[in-house]
Amino acid sequence: MNAVLGHAGVLLALLAACVGIVTISVGLVSGRSAPLERARVYPYLVLGGLVVATVAMERALVTHDFSIAFVAHDNSRETPLLYSVTGMWSALQGSILLWALVLAGYVAFAAHRFRRRAADPVVAWALLVCLVVATFFLALMLGPSDPFAATPGAIPADGTGPNALLQDNLLIAFHPVFLYLGLVGFTVPFGFAIASLVTGRVGEGWLSETRRFTLFAWAFLTVGIVLGAWWSYQELGWGGFWGWDPVENAALLPWLTGTAYLHSAMVQERRGLLRVWNLSLLVATFSLTILGTFLTRSGITQSVHSFSSSGVGPALLGLFAAAVTAGVGLIGWRGDRLRSPGSIDSPVSREGAFLVNNLLFAAFAAVVLLGTVFPLVLQALDNQALSIGRPFFDAFTVPIGLALLFFMSVAPALPWRKAAPGVLRARLSVPAWIAALVLVGCVAGGVRGLTPLVAFTLGAFAASVAGRQLVLAARASRRHGTGAWRGVVGRANGGMVVHIGIVLIAVGLTAATSYAHSTELAFRPGQTLRFDGHVLTFEHWSRVVTPSEVAYTAVFRVDGGRFAPGIGSFNGSAEGTDIPAVDSSLVDDVYLSVGNAPSSPRPGQGVTLDVYVQPLVLWLWVGGAVTAAGAVLAAVPGRRRRPTDPSSVALPELADVRRVPAASTA
């Protein structure tokens, strides 16, 4: 029953997507608005079909319907309810279903958002592109990635159960979902970018139409990446949160290009510049989400984060190639229309800083892409195994990251067009003094190392500039009688909150990686040892038994608090998984991981403990929360100001698509 219902839902969604594509195509070719008006219903049908399929899959997981191969392989009768529900995205086929469901939700929302302009060619082409992408993923679910395929042979009495790492932490319910909401969300802006190129309407209108789609996708992806780092930190027992793993990099790449786009889009909206940059960045961002999906789901990478080998790799690589080819080809075709009406008047201006910002983000993405893909290409061509690790990435990304911190400090203080020296002195003198005081305080406090000192100083500079902007905005709002709280909403002010969140992440990351200490300590029961200013006492072994897990934990007291790291096994598996314990504070984290948990500890038996002391780790997670909050504030409409720059006024041929007749393609 579940399999039949699931297949029916996927088939309904696929048929609706295909009919929607044909209907929109007929309307565009014929120039008639009636088919385009009718076509707006099909995204809702796609979403409805996928909701049916998702309900069927969740019902199969919760009821342990082992007649479905996916359920038999990734579920068991002992699996707790929460991890049965999250089991849908714990393996390949279910993850494709979640991807398609999220995509259908975005497309349906776009259809609803532009329902009164369904006959507009830009909107029609954007929905057409989105439906084509949806059709691709729906076809995967009726082919090589069928989540409702029947279990071969006899139906087992019990299933294998999910991977142990996917049923031991509540973040499995949030990290993948936020990650998918971010990655998939870039499809809609990509669709509008392609639509603007096809129709030739490459002005600033499509930017404003898709700004919130891009902003929320970026915010979701940011939260997803931070939650993934937190999950890795809590779960894997190695004391780290980012290892430059290929699958981690696959999520970081579109974040980098998406961040660059959000900055340069402001330049195009304000002054009509950087059009090629913006279109290229959106094409790159969408393409990199597909490349990341390929790296994660093709089985080409060996990673704790990746899925097993499957047959979807060639299809995903084909979609990646098609997206790149279409985007680059259309940008080249519309090259004459993409000429900007003006130019950057001075490098010492906000648009000049944003251009340098784009170059730095592009360089950062190029380094990460090279370090991720080159070993895979080398292995495919010459069958040579090459590992590129942290030294390579740190050597290139640390200087780029510091440069980005500097421009994040300076750019918000620069005016458009050209900066006068007096203006810069007035806007940057106080933040510069604060940064200098932080530098002196760090040196006096014993902080050593060029990179950390530069990072802390630039972080203080950037946070002070952002704080100054927020204070001025709050004062202006209070003068206008709208309340000081309005000073933190709107794109510019919310962006300053985002900058503060990024500074917190940068400071936490720098401190944790530069000043971490680790050791291995051997304890007898009742023994107390000290390490890096912390007191650790081993009390006893403890056995924890649940229906799905058996764990042996070593109970410790750390600075008065009780913690229990250990080793657990799920569903009778002989392979154990780490159960780290973390004593977290605003100053530092004490991270505990058992190095030699026995299968059955004897009374009085000792333990070997891996101890990591890392400063300011908590600020990574706080910074992620502040960044997400800033993105939400940036999406709230702020107080609009009349443009004072004549070049910021839209020219007739660049007018918003709402002002262009539906039948026009100019």
DOMI-957638 format. One record per residue (C-alpha): y negated, x negated, z negated. Coordinates in Angstrom, 2 decimals. Last residue first. Example, Ala and Ser with C-alpha at 12.3 -4.5 7.8 and 13.67 -1.06 7.14 Angstrom:
<kolmis>
north	east	up
1.06	-13.67	-7.14
4.50	-12.30	-7.80
</kolmis>
This chain:
<kolmis>
north	east	up
-43.59	-12.45	25.10
-40.47	-10.29	24.95
-42.26	-6.97	24.66
-40.34	-3.70	24.49
-40.91	-3.20	20.79
-44.65	-3.73	21.00
-45.86	-6.77	19.02
-47.88	-6.24	15.85
-44.85	-6.15	13.54
-43.69	-9.37	15.15
-46.50	-11.23	13.41
-48.96	-12.68	15.86
-48.42	-16.09	17.42
-49.62	-15.09	20.90
-52.71	-13.51	19.39
-53.51	-16.53	17.19
-52.65	-16.24	13.51
-55.47	-17.34	11.20
-54.64	-20.59	9.41
-56.61	-22.61	11.97
-59.81	-20.97	10.77
-59.21	-22.39	7.26
-60.71	-20.09	4.64
-57.73	-17.78	4.41
-58.43	-14.73	2.26
-56.49	-14.95	-0.96
-53.49	-12.89	-1.94
-52.58	-12.42	-5.59
-48.88	-13.05	-5.87
-45.91	-11.28	-4.36
-42.75	-12.09	-6.34
-40.43	-14.44	-4.42
-41.98	-17.51	-6.05
-41.21	-16.04	-9.47
-37.53	-15.80	-8.52
-37.55	-19.41	-7.32
-39.22	-20.48	-10.55
-36.51	-18.81	-12.61
-33.83	-20.64	-10.62
-35.59	-23.96	-11.19
-35.98	-23.26	-14.92
-32.24	-22.50	-15.20
-31.32	-25.68	-13.33
-33.67	-27.69	-15.51
-32.03	-26.35	-18.65
-28.63	-27.37	-17.23
-29.77	-30.91	-16.48
-31.73	-31.00	-19.72
-28.49	-30.77	-21.69
-27.48	-34.18	-20.35
-30.40	-35.80	-22.19
-28.52	-38.89	-23.39
-24.85	-39.66	-22.68
-22.30	-40.72	-25.28
-18.78	-40.85	-23.85
-15.70	-41.10	-26.08
-12.12	-41.48	-24.80
-9.78	-40.77	-27.72
-6.41	-42.29	-28.50
-4.49	-40.25	-31.02
-2.43	-40.81	-34.15
0.80	-39.19	-35.31
0.91	-38.09	-38.94
3.12	-35.11	-38.24
4.72	-35.53	-34.80
2.92	-34.44	-31.63
4.92	-32.48	-29.02
4.17	-33.34	-25.38
1.97	-36.17	-26.58
-1.79	-36.26	-25.86
-2.61	-39.79	-24.70
-6.25	-40.12	-23.57
-7.85	-37.17	-25.29
-11.36	-36.53	-24.01
-14.50	-36.30	-26.13
-18.11	-36.09	-24.87
-20.91	-36.72	-27.34
-24.02	-35.37	-25.66
-27.57	-36.57	-26.24
-31.06	-35.69	-27.45
-31.32	-31.93	-26.95
-27.81	-31.55	-28.36
-24.25	-31.21	-27.07
-21.01	-31.97	-28.88
-18.60	-31.69	-25.96
-14.85	-31.13	-25.97
-12.53	-31.98	-23.10
-9.37	-30.00	-22.32
-7.57	-32.11	-19.75
-4.78	-30.57	-17.70
-1.07	-31.11	-18.10
1.61	-31.12	-15.43
4.99	-29.91	-16.67
4.07	-26.36	-15.70
5.31	-23.59	-18.00
2.74	-21.09	-16.76
-0.18	-23.31	-17.74
-0.30	-26.68	-19.50
-2.98	-27.91	-21.88
-4.17	-31.32	-23.09
-6.61	-31.94	-25.92
-10.16	-31.95	-27.20
-10.83	-30.02	-30.44
-14.31	-30.14	-31.95
-15.64	-29.55	-35.48
-19.25	-30.30	-36.41
-20.27	-32.63	-39.26
-21.46	-35.52	-37.12
-18.27	-35.19	-35.04
-15.27	-33.75	-36.91
-12.15	-33.92	-34.85
-9.15	-31.67	-34.19
-6.73	-33.11	-31.63
-5.51	-30.35	-29.35
-2.07	-29.51	-28.01
-2.14	-26.66	-25.50
0.34	-24.06	-24.27
-1.07	-21.62	-21.76
-0.36	-18.31	-20.02
0.67	-15.96	-22.83
-1.39	-18.02	-25.31
-0.28	-20.87	-27.58
-2.50	-23.40	-29.35
-0.88	-26.34	-31.17
-3.10	-28.40	-33.48
-3.11	-32.10	-34.30
-4.94	-33.35	-37.36
-8.24	-34.53	-38.88
-9.71	-37.32	-36.76
-13.20	-38.25	-37.99
-16.07	-39.24	-35.69
-19.50	-40.45	-36.86
-22.20	-40.93	-34.20
-24.75	-43.75	-33.95
-23.31	-45.36	-30.83
-19.73	-45.19	-32.13
-18.48	-44.82	-35.67
-14.91	-44.39	-36.89
-13.32	-42.18	-39.55
-9.56	-42.02	-40.14
-8.00	-38.88	-41.61
-5.08	-38.87	-39.17
-4.95	-42.26	-37.42
-7.41	-42.91	-34.63
-7.57	-45.19	-31.56
-10.97	-45.35	-29.86
-11.74	-45.82	-26.17
-15.37	-46.48	-25.30
-18.29	-45.08	-23.38
-22.03	-45.55	-23.25
-24.45	-43.71	-20.95
-27.95	-45.13	-20.56
-28.62	-45.11	-16.83
-26.47	-42.16	-15.69
-27.45	-39.73	-18.44
-31.10	-40.80	-18.53
-31.58	-40.54	-14.78
-29.80	-37.20	-14.46
-31.70	-35.69	-17.39
-35.04	-36.91	-16.01
-34.25	-35.68	-12.48
-33.01	-32.30	-13.72
-36.12	-31.82	-15.89
-38.31	-32.83	-12.95
-36.51	-30.32	-10.71
-37.23	-27.56	-13.25
-40.92	-28.55	-13.39
-41.06	-28.45	-9.60
-39.50	-24.97	-9.59
-42.21	-23.81	-12.00
-44.76	-25.24	-9.56
-43.10	-23.32	-6.75
-43.50	-20.12	-8.74
-47.23	-20.85	-8.70
-47.42	-21.50	-4.97
-45.11	-18.68	-3.89
-46.34	-16.00	-6.23
-45.95	-15.62	-9.96
-46.89	-18.05	-12.74
-50.59	-17.26	-12.96
-49.88	-13.54	-13.08
-48.94	-14.10	-16.73
-52.61	-14.84	-17.49
-53.54	-11.19	-17.07
-54.85	-9.33	-14.04
-58.49	-9.19	-15.14
-59.80	-11.47	-12.40
-60.86	-14.03	-15.00
-57.37	-13.90	-16.52
-55.81	-14.56	-13.15
-58.08	-17.56	-12.62
-57.17	-18.95	-16.04
-53.45	-18.52	-15.33
-53.82	-20.24	-11.95
-55.65	-23.17	-13.54
-52.94	-23.53	-16.18
-50.20	-23.29	-13.56
-51.79	-25.96	-11.38
-52.21	-28.28	-14.36
-48.56	-27.79	-15.30
-47.45	-28.71	-11.80
-49.59	-31.87	-11.81
-48.33	-32.73	-15.31
-44.69	-32.17	-14.31
-45.10	-34.45	-11.28
-46.76	-37.26	-13.26
-44.27	-37.00	-16.14
-41.40	-37.19	-13.65
-43.09	-40.10	-11.89
-43.20	-42.00	-15.17
-39.65	-41.07	-16.17
-38.29	-42.05	-12.73
-40.21	-45.32	-12.61
-39.01	-46.28	-16.08
-35.44	-45.24	-15.27
-35.39	-47.28	-12.03
-36.97	-50.43	-13.46
-34.67	-50.79	-16.47
-35.54	-50.70	-20.15
-36.48	-48.01	-22.63
-37.17	-49.61	-26.01
-39.53	-47.03	-27.48
-42.58	-49.15	-26.67
-41.55	-49.24	-23.02
-41.01	-45.47	-22.97
-44.28	-44.79	-24.78
-46.23	-47.01	-22.37
-44.70	-45.20	-19.39
-45.36	-41.80	-20.96
-48.98	-42.80	-21.58
-49.33	-43.86	-17.94
-47.87	-40.54	-16.75
-50.32	-38.63	-18.95
-53.20	-40.71	-17.59
-52.07	-40.00	-14.01
-51.78	-36.27	-14.77
-55.40	-36.33	-16.09
-56.77	-38.27	-13.10
-54.92	-36.33	-10.41
-57.06	-33.28	-9.65
-60.53	-34.68	-10.23
-59.74	-38.03	-8.68
-58.13	-36.36	-5.67
-61.17	-34.15	-5.10
-63.53	-37.10	-5.38
-61.59	-39.05	-2.77
-61.90	-36.19	-0.22
-58.63	-34.83	1.07
-58.21	-33.61	4.63
-56.62	-30.67	6.48
-55.22	-28.74	3.49
-56.00	-29.91	-0.01
-53.82	-32.41	-1.90
-52.92	-31.65	-5.51
-49.61	-29.95	-4.67
-48.62	-32.97	-2.50
-49.17	-35.72	-5.10
-46.48	-35.14	-7.71
-43.75	-33.87	-5.38
-44.71	-36.81	-3.18
-43.89	-39.19	-6.02
-40.67	-37.42	-6.98
-39.58	-37.54	-3.33
-40.17	-41.31	-3.32
-38.00	-41.63	-6.44
-35.24	-39.63	-4.74
-35.42	-41.78	-1.63
-35.11	-44.94	-3.75
-32.11	-43.43	-5.62
-30.47	-42.04	-2.47
-29.85	-45.33	-0.66
-28.20	-47.66	-3.18
-26.90	-44.71	-5.20
-24.87	-43.37	-2.30
-23.25	-46.70	-1.48
-22.55	-47.64	-5.11
-21.19	-44.12	-5.87
-18.26	-44.17	-3.51
-17.27	-44.66	0.11
-13.49	-44.87	0.48
-11.98	-45.98	3.76
-8.45	-45.28	4.97
-7.86	-46.40	8.53
-5.98	-44.13	10.92
-8.07	-45.54	13.76
-9.81	-42.43	15.16
-9.09	-39.75	12.55
-9.38	-42.18	9.64
-12.66	-43.54	10.92
-14.02	-40.01	11.46
-13.05	-38.99	7.93
-14.54	-42.16	6.42
-17.78	-41.53	8.38
-18.15	-37.88	7.33
-19.18	-38.09	3.69
-21.16	-41.32	3.57
-22.89	-40.49	6.84
-23.73	-36.94	5.75
-25.09	-38.12	2.39
-27.24	-40.79	4.05
-28.47	-38.37	6.75
-29.31	-35.73	4.13
-31.46	-38.19	2.17
-33.15	-39.35	5.39
-33.91	-35.74	6.35
-35.26	-35.08	2.86
-37.48	-38.15	3.16
-38.73	-37.19	6.61
-39.49	-33.67	5.46
-41.49	-34.94	2.47
-43.42	-37.23	4.81
-44.34	-34.11	6.82
-45.15	-32.25	3.60
-47.52	-35.03	2.56
-49.33	-34.84	5.90
-49.55	-31.04	5.60
-51.07	-31.41	2.14
-53.60	-33.95	3.30
-53.99	-37.73	3.23
-52.30	-38.22	6.63
-55.40	-36.68	8.17
-56.05	-34.08	10.85
-52.43	-33.04	11.34
-52.43	-31.33	14.70
-53.43	-28.05	16.26
-52.08	-25.19	18.37
-48.52	-26.50	17.90
-46.32	-26.91	20.94
-43.22	-24.80	20.51
-43.80	-22.74	23.65
-43.28	-25.75	25.93
-40.13	-26.80	24.10
-38.48	-23.42	24.48
-35.48	-24.77	26.39
-35.13	-27.79	24.11
-35.18	-25.57	21.02
-32.66	-23.26	22.71
-30.28	-26.12	23.49
-30.54	-27.62	20.00
-29.75	-24.28	18.37
-27.00	-23.24	20.76
-25.29	-26.63	20.68
-25.50	-26.95	16.90
-24.20	-23.42	16.32
-21.41	-23.81	18.89
-20.28	-27.15	17.43
-20.11	-25.67	13.93
-18.24	-22.62	15.22
-15.71	-24.91	16.95
-15.26	-26.98	13.79
-14.56	-23.76	11.92
-11.93	-22.76	14.50
-10.32	-26.22	14.44
-10.09	-26.17	10.61
-8.71	-22.64	10.16
-5.06	-23.70	10.38
-4.67	-24.68	6.75
-4.36	-27.64	4.40
-4.97	-26.84	0.75
-8.38	-25.97	-0.65
-10.99	-28.45	-1.82
-12.57	-28.97	-5.25
-10.03	-31.43	-6.69
-10.53	-33.36	-3.50
-8.49	-34.76	-0.63
-10.46	-33.98	2.50
-9.08	-32.81	5.86
-7.43	-29.75	4.31
-9.43	-27.50	6.64
-10.95	-25.39	3.89
-13.49	-27.56	2.08
-14.56	-29.86	4.91
-14.70	-26.95	7.36
-16.72	-24.80	4.97
-19.10	-27.72	4.50
-19.46	-28.02	8.27
-20.22	-24.29	8.41
-22.88	-24.63	5.72
-24.15	-27.71	7.57
-24.65	-25.68	10.73
-26.71	-23.10	8.84
-28.95	-25.79	7.35
-29.24	-27.77	10.59
-30.28	-24.70	12.60
-32.80	-23.84	9.89
-34.10	-27.42	9.80
-34.41	-27.59	13.59
-36.40	-24.35	13.69
-38.70	-25.59	10.95
-39.19	-29.06	12.39
-39.85	-27.72	15.89
-42.57	-25.48	14.47
-44.17	-28.25	12.38
-47.71	-26.84	12.67
-49.16	-23.30	12.86
-51.72	-24.02	10.14
-50.85	-21.88	7.10
-47.58	-20.31	8.21
-46.41	-23.52	9.86
-47.36	-25.68	6.88
-45.72	-23.26	4.44
-42.53	-23.44	6.50
-42.57	-27.21	5.92
-41.83	-26.83	2.22
-39.11	-24.18	2.42
-37.55	-26.09	5.33
-37.23	-29.33	3.37
-35.46	-27.47	0.57
-33.07	-25.89	3.08
-32.33	-29.33	4.56
-31.45	-30.73	1.14
-29.56	-27.65	-0.03
-27.62	-27.61	3.24
-26.34	-31.14	2.44
-25.69	-30.62	-1.29
-22.89	-28.09	-0.81
-20.85	-30.37	1.47
-21.71	-33.30	-0.80
-19.81	-31.68	-3.65
-16.90	-31.18	-1.25
-16.98	-34.83	-0.18
-17.11	-35.99	-3.86
-20.30	-37.83	-4.68
-19.05	-37.93	-8.30
-21.40	-35.55	-10.06
-20.90	-34.18	-13.58
-19.32	-37.05	-15.45
-17.35	-37.50	-18.68
-14.00	-37.86	-16.94
-12.31	-34.89	-18.62
-12.22	-32.58	-15.60
-13.30	-29.31	-17.18
-16.65	-29.38	-18.95
-18.45	-31.84	-16.70
-16.90	-30.45	-13.53
-17.97	-26.96	-14.59
-21.50	-28.13	-15.36
-21.75	-29.84	-11.96
-20.49	-26.67	-10.30
-22.97	-24.59	-12.29
-25.77	-26.85	-11.03
-24.56	-26.52	-7.43
-24.23	-22.74	-7.67
-27.65	-22.37	-9.29
-29.25	-24.33	-6.47
-27.28	-22.38	-3.86
-28.43	-19.07	-5.35
-32.04	-20.27	-5.36
-31.83	-21.50	-1.76
-30.33	-18.19	-0.61
-33.06	-16.38	-2.57
-35.80	-18.40	-0.89
-34.33	-18.14	2.58
-33.98	-14.36	2.44
-37.43	-14.19	0.82
-39.05	-16.10	3.68
-37.27	-14.19	6.46
-40.01	-11.91	7.74
-42.77	-14.37	6.89
-41.16	-16.99	9.10
-40.47	-14.55	11.93
-44.18	-13.90	12.34
-45.32	-17.53	12.56
-45.04	-17.99	16.28
-41.85	-18.57	18.26
-41.75	-15.29	20.12
-39.86	-16.65	23.12
-37.25	-13.92	22.91
-34.33	-16.34	22.73
-36.16	-18.78	20.45
-37.34	-16.10	18.03
-33.85	-14.61	17.92
-32.26	-18.00	17.20
-34.64	-18.46	14.25
-34.02	-14.88	13.14
-30.26	-15.44	13.09
-30.68	-18.71	11.21
-32.82	-16.89	8.63
-29.94	-14.36	8.24
-27.16	-16.96	8.08
-28.84	-18.91	5.28
-27.48	-16.40	2.76
-23.90	-17.53	3.38
-24.46	-20.86	1.61
-26.41	-19.43	-1.31
-24.42	-16.30	-2.06
-21.29	-18.41	-1.55
-22.39	-20.94	-4.17
-23.41	-18.19	-6.57
-19.96	-16.61	-6.25
-18.15	-19.94	-6.51
-19.97	-20.92	-9.74
-19.89	-17.54	-11.49
-16.39	-16.27	-12.34
-14.88	-19.77	-12.21
-17.52	-20.64	-14.83
-15.40	-18.89	-17.45
-13.14	-21.94	-17.72
-9.39	-22.45	-18.00
-7.90	-20.45	-15.18
-9.07	-22.34	-12.10
-8.22	-25.85	-13.32
-4.62	-24.74	-13.86
-4.29	-23.73	-10.21
-3.49	-20.06	-9.95
-0.09	-18.57	-10.77
3.29	-19.14	-9.15
4.17	-15.46	-9.05
6.77	-13.40	-10.84
9.67	-11.18	-9.83
9.57	-12.67	-6.34
9.64	-10.42	-3.25
12.56	-11.53	-1.08
11.84	-13.27	2.20
8.33	-14.08	3.39
5.54	-12.56	1.29
3.49	-10.28	3.51
0.10	-11.38	4.85
-2.82	-9.66	3.15
-5.20	-12.63	2.88
-4.75	-13.46	6.59
-6.26	-16.88	7.24
-4.74	-17.98	10.56
-5.24	-14.64	12.32
-6.52	-11.26	11.17
-8.59	-12.87	8.45
-9.90	-15.52	10.86
-11.07	-12.71	13.16
-13.20	-11.34	10.32
-14.79	-14.77	9.88
-15.74	-14.99	13.56
-16.86	-11.37	13.72
-19.28	-12.01	10.87
-20.85	-14.89	12.83
-21.21	-12.62	15.87
-22.66	-9.89	13.65
-25.30	-12.30	12.34
-26.28	-13.33	15.87
-26.58	-9.70	16.98
-28.58	-8.81	13.88
-31.08	-11.56	14.76
-31.17	-10.49	18.42
-31.97	-6.90	17.44
-34.64	-7.94	14.94
-36.36	-10.13	17.53
-35.94	-7.47	20.23
-37.69	-4.82	18.09
-35.70	-1.60	18.48
-34.39	-1.78	14.89
-37.95	-1.86	13.60
-37.82	1.00	11.11
-34.46	-0.25	9.79
-35.78	-3.78	9.20
-34.88	-4.06	5.49
-31.84	-1.82	5.95
-30.42	-3.97	8.74
-31.24	-7.09	6.71
-29.43	-5.60	3.69
-26.41	-4.82	5.86
-26.43	-8.38	7.19
-26.65	-9.85	3.68
-23.84	-7.66	2.35
-21.66	-8.40	5.36
-22.13	-12.13	4.73
-21.14	-11.72	1.08
-18.00	-9.80	2.09
-17.11	-12.32	4.81
-17.35	-15.25	2.38
-15.34	-13.33	-0.23
-12.59	-12.66	2.32
-12.65	-16.33	3.40
-12.25	-17.28	-0.27
-9.27	-14.96	-0.55
-7.49	-16.73	2.28
-8.20	-20.23	1.00
-7.47	-20.11	-2.71
-9.29	-19.39	-5.98
-11.67	-16.88	-4.41
-9.51	-13.82	-5.01
-8.11	-15.34	-8.20
-11.36	-14.41	-9.93
-9.90	-11.00	-10.77
-6.58	-12.45	-11.95
-8.55	-15.04	-13.88
-10.38	-12.34	-15.81
-7.19	-10.34	-16.38
-5.27	-13.26	-17.90
-2.48	-14.78	-15.77
0.88	-14.21	-17.45
2.15	-11.84	-14.74
1.39	-14.46	-12.12
-1.23	-15.06	-9.46
-2.05	-17.55	-6.71
1.17	-17.86	-4.68
2.54	-14.37	-5.14
-0.92	-12.86	-4.70
-1.53	-14.69	-1.41
1.96	-13.82	-0.17
1.46	-10.08	-0.66
4.68	-8.43	-1.88
3.77	-10.02	-5.20
1.59	-7.07	-6.18
0.53	-8.34	-9.60
-1.37	-5.15	-10.58
-4.63	-7.07	-11.13
-4.15	-9.21	-8.03
-3.16	-6.34	-5.73
-6.02	-4.20	-7.02
-8.42	-7.08	-6.41
-7.16	-7.44	-2.86
-7.37	-3.71	-2.12
-10.88	-3.53	-3.57
-11.88	-6.46	-1.40
-10.43	-4.85	1.74
-12.27	-1.58	1.05
-15.52	-3.49	0.40
-14.89	-5.34	3.65
-14.63	-2.11	5.61
-17.79	-0.72	4.02
-19.76	-3.90	4.76
-18.78	-3.80	8.42
-19.61	-0.08	8.50
-23.05	-0.79	7.03
-23.62	-3.53	9.64
-22.70	-0.92	12.30
-25.37	1.65	11.42
-28.26	-0.41	12.86
-26.71	-0.18	16.32
-27.95	3.35	16.91
-31.59	2.26	17.03
-30.72	-0.61	19.36
-28.80	1.77	21.64
-31.84	4.11	21.79
-34.42	1.36	22.43
-33.66	0.82	26.08
-34.38	-2.56	27.67
-31.12	-2.42	29.59
-30.01	-5.93	28.62
-31.21	-5.67	25.03
-29.79	-2.19	24.48
-26.44	-3.06	26.03
-26.22	-6.23	23.93
-27.02	-4.30	20.76
-24.24	-1.81	21.51
-21.72	-4.52	22.41
-22.41	-6.51	19.24
-22.28	-3.37	17.09
-18.98	-2.37	18.68
-17.58	-5.82	17.83
-18.87	-5.71	14.25
-17.56	-2.18	13.71
-14.16	-3.14	15.11
-13.97	-6.18	12.84
-15.03	-4.21	9.75
-12.49	-1.48	10.46
-9.76	-4.09	11.01
-10.60	-5.81	7.72
-10.49	-2.50	5.85
-7.24	-1.42	7.51
-5.63	-4.76	6.72
-6.58	-4.34	3.07
-5.35	-0.77	2.86
-2.01	-1.69	4.44
-1.64	-4.73	2.20
-2.48	-2.76	-0.92
0.00	0.00	0.00
</kolmis>
